[in-house]
Amino acid sequence: MAFVVKVPVNVSISSQCKFGGFSGNIIRKSGFENGRRSFVSAVMSSSPAPNVQNLSIKSKDVGLPVMVNSCMGKMGKAVIEAAANAGLHIVPVSFGAQEECGQLVQVGDKEIQVHGPLEREDILASVYDEYPELIVVDYTVPTAVNDNAELYCKIGVPFVIGTTGGDRDKLRKTVEDSKNYAVISPQMGKQVVAFLAAMEIMAEQFPGAFSGYSLQVMESHQANKKDASGTAKAVISCFQKLGVDFDMDQIQLIRDPELQVEMVGVPKEHVSGHAFHMYHLTSPDQTVSFEFQHNVCGRSIYAEGTVDAVLFLAKKVQSKATKQIYNMIDVLREGNM
């Protein structure tokens, strides 16, 4: 099954600003700003997703069954909307925090029952028995990554996990030892993943190309994202292979909404959901500089990528593929999006 998504891309002009020692850019809504170092930046922002209550859920006999955990979170809701629009069947069960236990989330003509940590194993086993083609989507919290993965692998249900954090080596080992199927990626935005792939190719083919250059990194996300971006860390690791000396704790994390609007250039309506990244390289003699930037407004780019990952994984499970752990690069290479 192929799911084709279209993400509107707005191209706007950026002009230079400085804050916290970082030479960044304010995103202008319109007009051209003349400047010595101004450049064009592609800002990926998707149209608002339809209201959850207006979605039409198909029966389990028609759509692939998907269980979205942390369905009360903004990312979980975005995935539900994208999955329902793609014709997938949303299983009316979800796992959440203990304080969310017993709550109901309305999706189209169905209610999703939220269950707490204490009853997860029995419920997941029951759901998997009812829906043998089930795929679980996990957008919970970093502290729950490893426990959740162990549960999915114990039951044997394939899963797509976009949650960042946790012990990633332990996560992979858990999946490998169980011989379960999974797509594991801290970045589900396909276009951003393609950029990461290009960076990895450059790092592999031209190691040391930026030796001696200094690097400044700024990333801005909504205030409730406490950890550093996994995408930023992946890009930085590429720069390190290219010869740049940089420690991960040097990343400038911007979480203050006022600073995000006034200095980073985040549109006010997207302060609660965005990902703005800037990477600034400077030569040892300060005469040459490079800037890489990717700005995402909203969550639909990740939700749509997650649906592609679900469909991709279902295909691998059905074909009994020998490879069992995948990432979004594998999804991109498959090409059925």
Rosetta blueprint (number, residue, H / E / L):
1 M L
2 A L
3 F L
4 V L
5 V L
6 K L
7 V L
8 P L
9 V E
10 N E
11 V E
12 S E
13 I E
14 S E
15 S E
16 Q E
17 C E
18 K E
19 F E
20 G L
21 G L
22 F E
23 S E
24 G E
25 N E
26 I E
27 I E
28 R L
29 K L
30 S L
31 G L
32 F L
33 E L
34 N L
35 G L
36 R L
37 R L
38 S L
39 F E
40 V E
41 S E
42 A E
43 V E
44 M E
45 S E
46 S L
47 S L
48 P L
49 A L
50 P L
51 N L
52 V H
53 Q H
54 N H
55 L L
56 S L
57 I L
58 K L
59 S L
60 K L
61 D L
62 V L
63 G L
64 L L
65 P E
66 V E
67 M E
68 V E
69 N E
70 S L
71 C L
72 M L
73 G L
74 K H
75 M H
76 G H
77 K H
78 A H
79 V H
80 I H
81 E H
82 A H
83 A H
84 A H
85 N H
86 A L
87 G L
88 L L
89 H E
90 I E
91 V L
92 P L
93 V E
94 S E
95 F E
96 G L
97 A L
98 Q H
99 E H
100 E H
101 C L
102 G L
103 Q L
104 L E
105 V E
106 Q E
107 V E
108 G L
109 D L
110 K E
111 E E
112 I E
113 Q E
114 V E
115 H E
116 G L
117 P H
118 L H
119 E H
120 R H
121 E H
122 D H
123 I H
124 L H
125 A H
126 S H
127 V H
128 Y H
129 D H
130 E H
131 Y L
132 P L
133 E L
134 L L
135 I E
136 V E
137 V E
138 D E
139 Y L
140 T L
141 V L
142 P H
143 T H
144 A H
145 V H
146 N H
147 D H
148 N H
149 A H
150 E H
151 L H
152 Y H
153 C H
154 K H
155 I H
156 G L
157 V L
158 P L
159 F E
160 V E
161 I E
162 G L
163 T L
164 T L
165 G L
166 G L
167 D L
168 R H
169 D H
170 K H
171 L H
172 R H
173 K H
174 T H
175 V H
176 E H
177 D H
178 S H
179 K L
180 N L
181 Y L
182 A E
183 V E
184 I E
185 S L
186 P L
187 Q L
188 M L
189 G L
190 K H
191 Q H
192 V H
193 V H
194 A H
195 F H
196 L H
197 A H
198 A H
199 M H
200 E H
201 I H
202 M H
203 A H
204 E H
205 Q H
206 F L
207 P L
208 G L
209 A L
210 F L
211 S L
212 G L
213 Y L
214 S E
215 L E
216 Q E
217 V E
218 M E
219 E E
220 S E
221 H E
222 Q L
223 A L
224 N L
225 K L
226 K L
227 D L
228 A L
229 S L
230 G H
231 T H
232 A H
233 K H
234 A H
235 V H
236 I H
237 S H
238 C H
239 F H
240 Q H
241 K H
242 L L
243 G L
244 V L
245 D L
246 F L
247 D L
248 M H
249 D H
250 Q H
251 I L
252 Q E
253 L E
254 I E
255 R L
256 D L
257 P H
258 E H
259 L H
260 Q H
261 V H
262 E H
263 M H
264 V H
265 G L
266 V L
267 P L
268 K H
269 E H
270 H H
271 V L
272 S L
273 G L
274 H E
275 A E
276 F E
277 H E
278 M E
279 Y E
280 H E
281 L E
282 T E
283 S L
284 P L
285 D L
286 Q L
287 T L
288 V L
289 S E
290 F E
291 E E
292 F E
293 Q E
294 H E
295 N E
296 V E
297 C E
298 G L
299 R L
300 S H
301 I H
302 Y H
303 A H
304 E H
305 G H
306 T H
307 V H
308 D H
309 A H
310 V H
311 L H
312 F H
313 L H
314 A H
315 K H
316 K H
317 V H
318 Q H
319 S H
320 K L
321 A L
322 T L
323 K L
324 Q L
325 I E
326 Y E
327 N L
328 M H
329 I H
330 D H
331 V H
332 L H
333 R H
334 E H
335 G L
336 N L
337 M L
